[in-house]
Amino acid sequence: MMMIAIAFLFCLVLCRLAHAANKRLRGEDRLPMQWWFNGDVTWSAPRALALAFVPALATGVFFGLILLSLNERPRADQEGEVLPIFIGIGIVLLGIQLLHLWLIEKTLRRNIR
């Protein structure tokens, strides 16, 4: 039950970040999704899809992890590692979302100048 609550909390935070970014970037039709090493955008996506990508990915990852934790028992010496790893994956996904939003805003600012 604790893992479901943690997954819900992380997904809620990711969705809130995407919603706030959607308000800030209302004037943009497409947002960058991938960059080349020199900073050039290699492809972009419609704003709603670009901002929903990480929260949707996180929801799928957490759903799979919850199913796995309900159907598979950890090894005898690894029972205490499931929850910290679950939280760690959530933190990594949150970092990915923040990095993506930062790169989007940096690219848009650079293109305005």
C-alpha positions, -999 to 999 in steps of 0.1 A, spaced: 0 0 0 29 24 7 42 20 -28 9 29 -43 8 61 -22 44 70 -32 36 63 -69 5 85 -66 25 113 -50 53 113 -76 28 111 -105 8 140 -89 39 161 -86 50 154 -122 15 162 -135 15 195 -115 49 205 -129 36 197 -165 4 217 -158 24 247 -146 47 245 -176 17 243 -199 4 276 -185 39 293 -188 44 280 -224 8 287 -236 21 307 -266 42 278 -280 26 253 -304 55 228 -304 82 222 -278 116 206 -283 119 170 -273 155 162 -283 187 181 -288 219 176 -307 253 180 -288 256 216 -301 222 225 -287 202 224 -319 167 209 -316 165 176 -336 128 172 -332 98 187 -314 63 176 -304 30 194 -299 30 211 -265 5 188 -248 23 157 -259 57 171 -250 46 181 -215 26 148 -209 55 125 -219 73 122 -186 42 120 -164 28 93 -187 62 74 -187 63 76 -149 27 63 -146 36 33 -167 69 26 -148 52 29 -114 23 7 -126 47 -20 -137 67 -17 -105 36 -21 -84 25 -51 -103 59 -66 -100 60 -60 -62 26 -76 -58 35 -107 -78 71 -113 -70 88 -117 -36 122 -101 -31 152 -123 -23 156 -130 14 183 -104 19 166 -77 -2 132 -71 15 143 -38 29 155 -24 -4 123 -24 -23 108 8 -9 141 29 -11 146 18 -47 110 27 -55 115 62 -41 149 65 -59 132 58 -92 106 84 -84 133 109 -77 151 101 -110 119 106 -129 113 139 -112 148 150 -121 142 140 -157 110 161 -158 128 191 -143 157 187 -167 134 185 -197 115 216 -186 147 235 -180 161 225 -214 128 236 -231 128 270 -215 165 275 -221 160 267 -258 130 290 -261 148 319 -245 178 314 -267 156 314 -298 139 346 -288 172 366 -286 
